[in-house]
Amino acid sequence: MRYEYRTKGTCSQKVIFDLIDGVVSNVAVVGGCDGNLKGIGRLAEGMAAADVVARLSGIRCGKKPTSCPDQIARAVAAAMAEQGGAFR
């Protein structure tokens, strides 16, 4: 299923991705640091949703309480919750 998540507190505006059978794919981030976010998207490709959340949650950007990777984790966690909870 395709998801869109509006980010909060970062340069990026939106995270778009697919979550099928607990696996993340097709990650795209609108706004933010293009090259870095493309790299993070490729690293998350094919990864279990729970692993994406575990690895990216809590990363900060400077003094901000969040970051683009943290917002990706929040987006995936929200999608997991919408699909009925934890996977793998």
MIBARO-443769 format. One record per residue: residue number from 1; x, y, z of N, C-alpha, C in turn. Coordinates in steps of 0.05 Angstrom, whole numbers. Layout:
N
<r num="NUM" n_px="X" n_py="Y" n_pz="Z" ca_px="X" ca_py="Y" ca_pz="Z" c_px="X" c_py="Y" c_pz="Z"/>
...
REM end
This chain:
88
<r num="1" n_px="17" n_py="-24" n_pz="0" ca_px="0" ca_py="0" ca_pz="0" c_px="18" c_py="25" c_pz="0"/>
<r num="2" n_px="10" n_py="45" n_pz="-14" ca_px="25" ca_py="70" ca_pz="-17" c_px="17" c_py="89" c_pz="6"/>
<r num="3" n_px="37" n_py="101" n_pz="18" ca_px="33" ca_py="120" ca_pz="40" c_px="46" c_py="147" c_pz="34"/>
<r num="4" n_px="34" n_py="168" n_pz="44" ca_px="46" ca_py="195" ca_pz="44" c_px="44" c_py="206" c_pz="72"/>
<r num="5" n_px="66" n_py="217" n_pz="81" ca_px="67" ca_py="227" ca_pz="109" c_px="78" c_py="256" c_pz="108"/>
<r num="6" n_px="64" n_py="275" n_pz="119" ca_px="74" ca_py="302" ca_pz="121" c_px="93" c_py="305" c_pz="144"/>
<r num="7" n_px="117" n_py="313" n_pz="138" ca_px="138" ca_py="315" ca_pz="159" c_px="133" c_py="340" c_pz="176"/>
<r num="8" n_px="145" n_py="339" n_pz="199" ca_px="143" ca_py="362" ca_pz="218" c_px="171" c_py="368" c_pz="230"/>
<r num="9" n_px="179" n_py="393" n_pz="229" ca_px="204" ca_py="401" ca_pz="241" c_px="229" c_py="397" c_pz="225"/>
<r num="10" n_px="226" n_py="391" n_pz="199" ca_px="249" ca_py="387" ca_pz="182" c_px="247" c_py="403" c_pz="156"/>
<r num="11" n_px="268" n_py="403" n_pz="140" ca_px="269" ca_py="417" ca_pz="115" c_px="251" c_py="402" c_pz="94"/>
<r num="12" n_px="249" n_py="376" n_pz="97" ca_px="233" ca_py="361" ca_pz="79" c_px="203" c_py="366" c_pz="85"/>
<r num="13" n_px="186" n_py="362" n_pz="65" ca_px="158" ca_py="366" ca_pz="69" c_px="141" c_py="341" c_pz="70"/>
<r num="14" n_px="151" n_py="320" n_pz="57" ca_px="134" ca_py="296" ca_pz="55" c_px="152" c_py="271" c_pz="50"/>
<r num="15" n_px="143" n_py="248" n_pz="61" ca_px="155" ca_py="222" ca_pz="56" c_px="134" c_py="206" c_pz="42"/>
<r num="16" n_px="142" n_py="193" n_pz="20" ca_px="124" ca_py="176" ca_pz="4" c_px="138" c_py="149" c_pz="2"/>
<r num="17" n_px="123" n_py="127" n_pz="7" ca_px="135" ca_py="100" ca_pz="6" c_px="113" c_py="80" c_pz="4"/>
<r num="18" n_px="121" n_py="55" n_pz="-3" ca_px="103" ca_py="32" ca_pz="-3" c_px="109" c_py="15" c_pz="21"/>
<r num="19" n_px="89" n_py="3" n_pz="33" ca_px="92" ca_py="-17" ca_pz="54" c_px="75" c_py="-40" c_pz="47"/>
<r num="20" n_px="88" n_py="-62" n_pz="39" ca_px="74" ca_py="-86" ca_pz="31" c_px="85" c_py="-110" c_pz="46"/>
<r num="21" n_px="68" n_py="-124" n_pz="61" ca_px="76" ca_py="-147" ca_pz="77" c_px="99" c_py="-141" c_pz="96"/>
<r num="22" n_px="99" n_py="-117" n_pz="107" ca_px="119" ca_py="-109" ca_pz="127" c_px="145" c_py="-101" c_pz="115"/>
<r num="23" n_px="146" n_py="-97" n_pz="89" ca_px="171" ca_py="-89" ca_pz="76" c_px="168" c_py="-62" c_pz="63"/>
<r num="24" n_px="188" n_py="-45" n_pz="67" ca_px="188" ca_py="-17" ca_pz="56" c_px="200" c_py="-17" c_pz="28"/>
<r num="25" n_px="188" n_py="-2" n_pz="10" ca_px="200" ca_py="2" ca_pz="-16" c_px="192" c_py="29" c_pz="-28"/>
<r num="26" n_px="206" n_py="36" n_pz="-49" ca_px="199" ca_py="61" ca_pz="-64" c_px="198" c_py="86" c_pz="-47"/>
<r num="27" n_px="218" n_py="89" n_pz="-30" ca_px="219" ca_py="112" ca_pz="-12" c_px="228" c_py="137" c_pz="-27"/>
<r num="28" n_px="212" n_py="158" n_pz="-25" ca_px="219" ca_py="184" ca_pz="-36" c_px="213" c_py="205" c_pz="-16"/>
<r num="29" n_px="230" n_py="225" n_pz="-14" ca_px="226" ca_py="247" ca_pz="5" c_px="225" c_py="273" c_pz="-12"/>
<r num="30" n_px="205" n_py="289" n_pz="-7" ca_px="201" ca_py="315" ca_pz="-21" c_px="214" c_py="336" c_pz="-4"/>
<r num="31" n_px="233" n_py="351" n_pz="-15" ca_px="247" ca_py="372" ca_pz="-1" c_px="271" c_py="360" c_pz="14"/>
<r num="32" n_px="284" n_py="376" n_pz="29" ca_px="307" ca_py="366" ca_pz="45" c_px="332" c_py="363" c_pz="28"/>
<r num="33" n_px="352" n_py="349" n_pz="38" ca_px="378" ca_py="346" ca_pz="25" c_px="376" c_py="323" c_pz="5"/>
<r num="34" n_px="372" n_py="329" n_pz="-20" ca_px="365" ca_py="310" ca_pz="-41" c_px="383" c_py="285" c_pz="-41"/>
<r num="35" n_px="409" n_py="289" n_pz="-43" ca_px="427" ca_py="266" ca_pz="-45" c_px="426" c_py="248" c_pz="-21"/>
<r num="36" n_px="427" n_py="260" n_pz="3" ca_px="426" ca_py="244" ca_pz="27" c_px="400" c_py="229" c_pz="30"/>
<r num="37" n_px="378" n_py="241" n_pz="23" ca_px="352" ca_py="228" ca_pz="26" c_px="348" c_py="206" c_pz="5"/>
<r num="38" n_px="359" n_py="210" n_pz="-19" ca_px="358" ca_py="189" ca_pz="-39" c_px="374" c_py="165" c_pz="-29"/>
<r num="39" n_px="397" n_py="170" n_pz="-16" ca_px="414" ca_py="149" ca_pz="-5" c_px="400" c_py="134" c_pz="17"/>
<r num="40" n_px="387" n_py="148" n_pz="35" ca_px="372" ca_py="135" ca_pz="56" c_px="349" c_py="118" c_pz="45"/>
<r num="41" n_px="336" n_py="129" n_pz="25" ca_px="314" ca_py="114" ca_pz="11" c_px="324" c_py="88" c_pz="0"/>
<r num="42" n_px="347" n_py="89" n_pz="-13" ca_px="358" ca_py="64" ca_pz="-25" c_px="366" c_py="44" c_pz="-4"/>
<r num="43" n_px="377" n_py="54" n_pz="18" ca_px="385" ca_py="36" ca_pz="40" c_px="360" c_py="23" c_pz="53"/>
<r num="44" n_px="338" n_py="37" n_pz="54" ca_px="314" ca_py="27" ca_pz="66" c_px="299" c_py="8" c_pz="47"/>
<r num="45" n_px="305" n_py="9" n_pz="21" ca_px="292" ca_py="-8" ca_pz="1" c_px="294" c_py="-38" c_pz="8"/>
<r num="46" n_px="271" n_py="-51" n_pz="10" ca_px="270" ca_py="-79" ca_pz="16" c_px="275" c_py="-86" c_pz="45"/>
<r num="47" n_px="277" n_py="-66" n_pz="62" ca_px="282" ca_py="-71" ca_pz="91" c_px="255" c_py="-75" c_pz="105"/>
<r num="48" n_px="256" n_py="-92" n_pz="126" ca_px="232" ca_py="-96" ca_pz="142" c_px="225" c_py="-69" c_pz="156"/>
<r num="49" n_px="200" n_py="-63" n_pz="156" ca_px="190" ca_py="-38" ca_pz="167" c_px="200" c_py="-34" c_pz="196"/>
<r num="50" n_px="199" n_py="-55" n_pz="212" ca_px="208" ca_py="-52" ca_pz="240" c_px="237" c_py="-45" c_pz="242"/>
<r num="51" n_px="253" n_py="-55" n_pz="223" ca_px="282" ca_py="-49" ca_pz="223" c_px="286" c_py="-19" c_pz="215"/>
<r num="52" n_px="271" n_py="-9" n_pz="196" ca_px="273" ca_py="19" ca_pz="188" c_px="267" c_py="36" c_pz="212"/>
<r num="53" n_px="246" n_py="30" n_pz="226" ca_px="238" ca_py="46" ca_pz="250" c_px="260" c_py="44" c_pz="271"/>
<r num="54" n_px="270" n_py="20" n_pz="276" ca_px="291" ca_py="17" ca_pz="297" c_px="317" c_py="32" c_pz="290"/>
<r num="55" n_px="324" n_py="32" n_pz="265" ca_px="350" ca_py="44" ca_pz="257" c_px="349" c_py="74" c_pz="254"/>
<r num="56" n_px="326" n_py="85" n_pz="247" ca_px="324" ca_py="114" ca_pz="241" c_px="311" c_py="130" c_pz="263"/>
<r num="57" n_px="297" n_py="118" n_pz="281" ca_px="283" ca_py="133" ca_pz="302" c_px="303" c_py="147" c_pz="320"/>
<r num="58" n_px="296" n_py="172" n_pz="327" ca_px="312" ca_py="187" ca_pz="347" c_px="336" c_py="201" c_pz="336"/>
<r num="59" n_px="342" n_py="199" n_pz="310" ca_px="364" ca_py="214" ca_pz="298" c_px="356" c_py="244" c_pz="298"/>
<r num="60" n_px="374" n_py="260" n_pz="307" ca_px="369" ca_py="289" ca_pz="309" c_px="385" c_py="303" c_pz="287"/>
<r num="61" n_px="376" n_py="327" n_pz="279" ca_px="390" ca_py="344" ca_pz="260" c_px="399" c_py="369" c_pz="276"/>
<r num="62" n_px="424" n_py="370" n_pz="282" ca_px="434" ca_py="392" ca_pz="298" c_px="420" c_py="393" c_pz="325"/>
<r num="63" n_px="409" n_py="416" n_pz="331" ca_px="394" ca_py="420" ca_pz="357" c_px="365" c_py="414" c_pz="354"/>
<r num="64" n_px="356" n_py="407" n_pz="330" ca_px="328" ca_py="400" ca_pz="326" c_px="322" c_py="373" c_pz="340"/>
<r num="65" n_px="298" n_py="370" n_pz="350" ca_px="291" ca_py="345" ca_pz="364" c_px="284" c_py="322" c_pz="344"/>
<r num="66" n_px="286" n_py="327" n_pz="318" ca_px="280" ca_py="307" ca_pz="298" c_px="298" c_py="312" c_pz="274"/>
<r num="67" n_px="295" n_py="295" n_pz="254" ca_px="311" ca_py="297" ca_pz="229" c_px="295" c_py="284" c_pz="207"/>
<r num="68" n_px="305" n_py="286" n_pz="182" ca_px="291" ca_py="272" ca_pz="160" c_px="291" c_py="242" c_pz="165"/>
<r num="69" n_px="313" n_py="230" n_pz="173" ca_px="312" ca_py="201" ca_pz="178" c_px="292" c_py="194" c_pz="200"/>
<r num="70" n_px="291" n_py="210" n_pz="221" ca_px="272" ca_py="206" ca_pz="243" c_px="243" c_py="208" c_pz="232"/>
<r num="71" n_px="238" n_py="227" n_pz="214" ca_px="212" ca_py="231" ca_pz="203" c_px="204" c_py="207" c_pz="185"/>
<r num="72" n_px="224" n_py="195" n_pz="171" ca_px="219" ca_py="171" ca_pz="156" c_px="211" c_py="149" c_pz="175"/>
<r num="73" n_px="225" n_py="146" n_pz="197" ca_px="217" ca_py="126" ca_pz="217" c_px="189" c_py="130" c_pz="228"/>
<r num="74" n_px="182" n_py="155" n_pz="233" ca_px="155" ca_py="161" ca_pz="243" c_px="134" c_py="154" c_pz="222"/>
<r num="75" n_px="141" n_py="160" n_pz="196" ca_px="122" ca_py="154" ca_pz="174" c_px="117" c_py="124" c_pz="172"/>
<r num="76" n_px="139" n_py="108" n_pz="174" ca_px="136" ca_py="79" ca_pz="172" c_px="122" c_py="68" c_pz="196"/>
<r num="77" n_px="127" n_py="79" n_pz="220" ca_px="113" ca_py="70" ca_pz="244" c_px="83" c_py="75" c_pz="242"/>
<r num="78" n_px="76" n_py="99" n_pz="231" ca_px="48" ca_py="105" ca_pz="228" c_px="34" c_py="87" c_pz="208"/>
<r num="79" n_px="49" n_py="80" n_pz="186" ca_px="38" ca_py="61" ca_pz="166" c_px="34" c_py="33" c_pz="179"/>
<r num="80" n_px="54" n_py="25" n_pz="195" ca_px="52" ca_py="-1" ca_pz="208" c_px="27" c_py="-2" c_pz="226"/>
<r num="81" n_px="23" n_py="20" n_pz="241" ca_px="0" ca_py="21" ca_pz="259" c_px="-26" c_py="20" c_pz="243"/>
<r num="82" n_px="-26" n_py="34" n_pz="221" ca_px="-50" ca_py="34" ca_pz="204" c_px="-56" c_py="6" c_pz="193"/>
<r num="83" n_px="-35" n_py="-9" n_pz="188" ca_px="-38" ca_py="-36" ca_pz="177" c_px="-43" c_py="-57" c_pz="199"/>
<r num="84" n_px="-42" n_py="-48" n_pz="224" ca_px="-49" ca_py="-67" ca_pz="245" c_px="-26" c_py="-75" c_pz="263"/>
<r num="85" n_px="-4" n_py="-60" n_pz="263" ca_px="17" ca_py="-66" ca_pz="283" c_px="43" c_py="-73" c_pz="271"/>
<r num="86" n_px="58" n_py="-86" n_pz="288" ca_px="86" ca_py="-93" ca_pz="282" c_px="88" c_py="-115" c_pz="261"/>
<r num="87" n_px="110" n_py="-115" n_pz="247" ca_px="117" ca_py="-136" ca_pz="227" c_px="144" c_py="-147" c_pz="234"/>
<r num="88" n_px="149" n_py="-170" n_pz="225" ca_px="175" ca_py="-184" ca_pz="228" c_px="190" c_py="-176" c_pz="252"/>
REM end
